[in-house]
Amino acid sequence: MRRPKPDPVRAGQESVWDYPRPPRVERTSRAVQIVLGGEVIVDTGDVLRVLETSHPPTYYLPIADFAEGALVPASGSSFCEFKGAATYFDVVGGGQVRERAAWTYPEPSRGFAELEGRVAVYPTGMDRCTVGGVLVTPQPGRFYGGWVTPDLAGPFKGAPGSMGW
């Protein structure tokens, strides 16, 4: 499948089509907050984002910054060709449980060592996820964990018809 035509970039936006492949890890000054079951399970300014062509950023937060009991090790694993082997967590907050809704790379591949000790959370199923106070929309599809904010121009991988991008 051919690469799709990138959406026009408006003032104050960045295009996910300008992101690199292999992905890049970068620090952001924008704080992240996640709420589940009416409870703030993490609110941190120590935020890394992973940028990859056609994907909205995935945010990685220190495991230690999550509320006690918010991350419960879960079964299963997966493998990313760039970041390595991932393990999963159930996310718990306010009496709610979202199974396998977060993941970490216990021993990230070379070039991604900064992700060690950090976790990413699928925004789907959370009450609210914000970046810099801005509400996040989940990346389309059920596989990817990117966070869409109004400062991004797509189209985004995960939408119907994007499998071959």
Secondary structure as the mmCIF struct_conf table of DSSP 4:
data_model
#
loop_
_struct_conf.conf_type_id
_struct_conf.id
_struct_conf.beg_label_comp_id
_struct_conf.beg_label_asym_id
_struct_conf.beg_label_seq_id
_struct_conf.end_label_comp_id
_struct_conf.end_label_asym_id
_struct_conf.end_label_seq_id
HELX_LH_PP_P HELX_LH_PP_P1 ARG A 2 ARG A 10
TURN_TY1_P TURN_TY1_P1 ALA A 11 GLY A 12
STRN STRN1 GLU A 14 SER A 15
HELX_RH_3T_P HELX_RH_3T_P1 VAL A 16 ASP A 18
BEND BEND1 TYR A 19 TYR A 19
BEND BEND2 ARG A 21 PRO A 22
STRN STRN2 ARG A 24 THR A 28
BEND BEND3 SER A 29 ARG A 30
STRN STRN3 VAL A 32 LEU A 36
TURN_TY1_P TURN_TY1_P2 GLY A 37 GLY A 38
STRN STRN4 GLU A 39 THR A 44
BEND BEND4 GLY A 45 GLY A 45
STRN STRN5 VAL A 47 LEU A 51
TURN_TY1_P TURN_TY1_P3 THR A 53 SER A 54
BEND BEND5 HIS A 55 HIS A 55
STRN STRN6 THR A 58 PRO A 62
HELX_RH_3T_P HELX_RH_3T_P2 ILE A 63 ASP A 65
BEND BEND6 PHE A 66 PHE A 66
HELX_LH_PP_P HELX_LH_PP_P2 ALA A 67 ALA A 67
TURN_TY1_P TURN_TY1_P4 GLU A 68 GLY A 69
BEND BEND7 ALA A 70 ALA A 70
STRN STRN7 LEU A 71 CYS A 80
TURN_TY1_P TURN_TY1_P5 GLU A 81 LYS A 83
STRN STRN8 GLY A 84 GLY A 93
TURN_TY1_P TURN_TY1_P6 GLY A 94 GLY A 95
STRN STRN9 GLN A 96 THR A 104
BEND BEND8 PRO A 106 GLU A 107
HELX_LH_PP_P HELX_LH_PP_P3 PRO A 108 SER A 109
TURN_TY1_P TURN_TY1_P7 ARG A 110 GLY A 111
HELX_RH_3T_P HELX_RH_3T_P3 ALA A 113 LEU A 115
TURN_TY1_P TURN_TY1_P8 GLU A 116 GLY A 117
STRN STRN10 ARG A 118 VAL A 121
BEND BEND9 PRO A 123 PRO A 123
TURN_TY1_P TURN_TY1_P9 THR A 124 GLY A 125
BEND BEND10 MET A 126 ASP A 127
STRN STRN11 ARG A 128 VAL A 131
TURN_TY1_P TURN_TY1_P10 GLY A 132 GLY A 133
STRN STRN12 VAL A 134 LEU A 135
HELX_LH_PP_P HELX_LH_PP_P4 VAL A 136 VAL A 136
STRN STRN13 THR A 137 PRO A 138
HELX_LH_PP_P HELX_LH_PP_P5 GLN A 139 GLN A 139
BEND BEND11 PRO A 140 PHE A 143
STRN STRN14 TRP A 147 VAL A 148
TURN_TY1_P TURN_TY1_P11 PRO A 150 ASP A 151
STRN STRN15 LEU A 152 ALA A 153
TURN_TY1_P TURN_TY1_P12 LYS A 157 GLY A 158
BEND BEND12 ALA A 159 ALA A 159
TURN_TY1_P TURN_TY1_P13 PRO A 160 GLY A 161
TURN_TY1_P TURN_TY1_P14 MET A 163 GLY A 164
#
